[in-house]
Amino acid sequence: MKKIFFLTLLAMFLVSLSSCEKIKESDSENIQSSLDVIALLPLTGPAASLGEYLKNGLQLGQATVDKKFEDQIHINLRIVDTKSKPKNGIDALRSAMLINKPDAVITALSSVSSAIKPIVDQEGIATIATTTSLSGLPQNSSVIVRFYPTSDDFIPLVTKYIADKYKYPAVLYINDDFGHANQQLFLNIMKTKSITVVTSQPYEFLPKDIHSLIAKVVSLSPDCIFLTGYGPSFIAVAKKIRETNPDVALVAGIGFSNPTVLNSLGKVAEGVVFVGTDVDLSEPTLRESNEFAVKYRLLFGASTYHVAAYAHDAIVALAKAAMTEKSTTSITKTDMIKASPYSGVVGTIYLDNFGEHKSTLYLMENKEGKNVKIAQHVFQN
């Protein structure tokens, strides 16, 4: 009897142990992986308006990850203010790393992105740079990929449109790396098309001598002016062009699709042709873009901008790369490239072998207060 009783207890113990092991395995399978991401954003300073779009886009992206990947992965997002300055970006990253080394970094602006490059390269932290068109950024880094158009993406779209319609264009560009890259590529392409550029003039970020600058450009009788840049002067220059010569055609770069710019210009924006993404259209053609635009307005009470959309797609891409490689704590640049293409709010984003961004861009016109597509450039992978 004692032997039978002992065997019965042993059998019950083994069954119980087996059940516990199954529960442990089940619990292990359901453990949610997490990805620690630091976002270096210009929440204050000259680029604070961009920082707001970026922050909102990242938060929407975080929600998309939770919905899309359910219990498989969660993004722990730490947003840090760089105050729009490179040194603050470096200090913010180093301070955040003292708390916990992140699995990935999202950085904004050319100046900040180039400043933190040595740190993320040395630490081996996968990094997505956005709102930067700085030439060679991904190509010269072992960890950085770009989620934002460069001059090579949108200037050919602009030059084709202008070369087909006008003979004597002029260029006004912001006096920084972004502006110089845009105007140089514009001049090079126009030279191959035998188009005479009557003048190419820089302007500063803050309005200064705008009246004399525009008077000088308009006096040369261009039939079209290509305006590229961003910031307070970008708006002031557009207004002064219209005041000085309402009949000259105005074509603008990708910064013109910013709702802040369009709202500030009002009727002055009428007829301006500029570059943007699907989400910048008043009536987006892609379901994802339209849903994002609607959700953005409901949550933040304002029109969205492709800056927010790229931020959204960046954080979702990090989650996809982590899930693809089954390693949520050691994402690499190679992982990011392998997981490309990414289907996102701005459309399909491809990363080439260097981690450089390629996607579809539109040429659009402001007609009666609405952004309407008139042409597009589809990247062929």
Order of alpha helices (4+ residues) and beta strands (2+ residues): alpha-beta-alpha-beta-alpha-beta-alpha-beta-beta-alpha-beta-alpha-beta-alpha-beta-alpha-beta-alpha-beta-alpha-alpha-alpha-beta-beta-beta-beta-beta
